[in-house]
Amino acid sequence: MTGSGEPSRPAEALDPSLLFEVFALNQAVARFLADAMRDGPLTPAEYAVYSAMFELEAGTPTALAARLGMRLTTFMDHLRAIEARGHARRVPHPTDGRSYRIVLTAEGLAAHRAANQRFERAYASFVDALAGGEVRPRQVLRALRDAADRARVAWLAASRPPSR
């Protein structure tokens, strides 16, 4: 049993695929962050979106979706909810009259700051649980994300019908 009352992870009889392991990792991290941020002002997914907005300061929807690894339509769903709360607003793009950029409002910055306190405590706990620190896992995760992006592009190119 683990400290949470859940059974420990059983030894695998089969060797699952790398994609399965990534999926399971995503689920474990999601559970951990949901517990750590449970009573905070933002869910872990909302915190990630607000964080991308905070980091880019004034990003286009396309840039923000790319930063998050999300489909643009998924990001726009998040954006609608954030705007409805009054936590973000659209500002004109300085060089492209057809586009706009997203900025957090003062209320959005305050919500992000409050959620960040919970996230930082969770993050410190997570890094402490890593045996050798975070540098190597970060490199591996970046390589996996790059591989997923390259595989997607190759898959889409190979599955297009030939043009006439």
MOLIN-V342287 format. One record per residue. RES is the residue in one letter. PSI is psi in degrees with one decimal (none if undefined). OMEGA is omega in radians with two decimals (NA if undefined). Layout:
# MOLIN-V342287
res->(RES & RES)
psi->(PSI & PSI)
omega->(OMEGA & OMEGA)
This chain:
# MOLIN-V342287
res->(M & T & G & S & G & E & P & S & R & P & A & E & A & L & D & P & S & L & L & F & E & V & F & A & L & N & Q & A & V & A & R & F & L & A & D & A & M & R & D & G & P & L & T & P & A & E & Y & A & V & Y & S & A & M & F & E & L & E & A & G & T & P & T & A & L & A & A & R & L & G & M & R & L & T & T & F & M & D & H & L & R & A & I & E & A & R & G & H & A & R & R & V & P & H & P & T & D & G & R & S & Y & R & I & V & L & T & A & E & G & L & A & A & H & R & A & A & N & Q & R & F & E & R & A & Y & A & S & F & V & D & A & L & A & G & G & E & V & R & P & R & Q & V & L & R & A & L & R & D & A & A & D & R & A & R & V & A & W & L & A & A & S & R & P & P & S & R)
psi->(146.3 & 173.6 & -19.5 & -0.1 & -2.3 & 149.6 & 148.6 & 158.5 & 122.9 & 153.5 & 137.5 & 126.4 & -34.4 & 154.1 & 103.3 & 161.6 & 160.1 & -39.1 & -36.6 & -44.7 & -39.0 & -42.4 & -48.1 & -37.8 & -45.0 & -42.8 & -42.1 & -43.1 & -40.2 & -43.0 & -45.4 & -50.0 & -35.4 & -42.5 & -44.9 & -30.2 & 12.8 & -50.4 & 16.3 & 177.4 & -17.3 & 148.5 & 165.5 & -40.4 & -43.1 & -42.1 & -40.3 & -44.0 & -46.2 & -38.9 & -40.8 & -41.7 & -42.1 & -45.7 & -45.6 & -11.8 & -48.1 & 80.9 & 155.4 & 159.4 & -39.8 & -44.0 & -40.3 & -43.1 & -42.2 & -41.7 & -37.3 & -10.2 & 25.8 & 158.0 & 149.1 & -39.8 & -37.3 & -43.8 & -42.1 & -33.8 & -45.3 & -44.0 & -41.8 & -44.0 & -40.2 & -41.9 & -38.6 & -31.3 & -11.2 & 20.9 & -7.5 & 156.5 & 160.8 & 137.6 & 150.4 & 145.1 & 133.5 & -24.1 & -6.7 & 101.7 & -16.2 & -11.7 & 175.8 & 168.1 & 157.8 & 134.2 & 148.6 & 140.6 & 176.0 & -39.2 & -38.3 & -40.5 & -39.9 & -42.4 & -42.8 & -44.2 & -44.3 & -42.5 & -33.3 & -33.7 & -44.3 & -43.6 & -44.6 & -37.9 & -42.5 & -42.5 & -43.6 & -41.2 & -41.4 & -47.1 & -38.5 & -33.8 & -16.3 & 128.4 & -42.5 & 21.8 & -174.6 & -9.0 & -54.0 & -46.7 & -37.2 & -41.8 & -42.6 & -44.0 & -40.7 & -41.3 & -40.0 & -42.4 & -42.9 & -42.3 & -41.3 & -41.9 & -44.5 & -41.2 & -38.9 & -47.0 & -45.6 & -42.2 & -48.0 & -40.9 & -40.7 & -24.5 & 3.6 & 139.8 & 148.6 & 141.6 & 152.8 & none)
omega->(3.04 & 3.13 & -3.11 & -3.11 & 3.11 & 3.10 & 3.07 & -3.13 & -3.12 & 3.04 & -3.08 & 3.07 & 3.12 & 3.10 & -3.09 & 3.14 & 3.08 & 3.12 & 3.07 & 3.14 & 3.10 & 3.09 & -3.12 & 3.06 & 3.11 & -3.14 & -3.13 & 3.12 & 3.13 & 3.10 & -3.14 & -3.11 & 3.09 & 3.09 & -3.07 & -3.05 & -3.00 & -3.05 & -3.13 & -3.10 & -3.11 & 2.99 & 3.08 & 3.13 & 3.10 & 3.13 & 3.11 & 3.14 & 3.11 & -3.13 & 3.09 & 3.10 & -3.14 & -3.12 & -3.09 & 3.14 & 3.12 & -3.10 & 3.03 & 3.07 & -3.14 & 3.13 & 3.14 & 3.11 & 3.12 & 3.13 & -3.11 & -3.08 & -3.10 & 2.92 & 3.13 & -3.13 & 3.10 & 3.10 & -3.11 & 3.04 & 3.09 & -3.09 & 3.13 & 3.14 & -3.13 & 3.10 & 3.14 & 3.08 & -3.07 & -3.09 & 3.11 & 3.05 & 3.13 & 3.07 & -3.13 & 3.05 & -3.04 & -3.08 & -3.10 & -3.10 & 3.14 & -3.04 & 3.08 & 3.09 & -3.11 & 3.06 & 3.02 & 3.04 & 3.09 & 3.11 & 3.10 & 3.08 & 3.13 & 3.11 & 3.12 & 3.14 & -3.14 & 3.12 & -3.13 & 3.13 & 3.10 & -3.12 & -3.11 & 3.07 & 3.11 & -3.13 & 3.11 & 3.11 & 3.13 & -3.13 & 3.08 & -3.12 & 3.08 & -3.07 & -3.03 & -3.12 & -3.00 & -3.03 & -3.10 & 3.08 & 3.12 & 3.12 & 3.14 & 3.14 & 3.09 & 3.11 & 3.11 & 3.12 & 3.11 & 3.12 & 3.11 & 3.12 & 3.13 & -3.14 & 3.12 & 3.13 & 3.14 & 3.13 & -3.14 & -3.14 & -3.10 & -3.08 & 3.05 & 3.07 & -3.14 & 3.11 & -3.10 & NA)
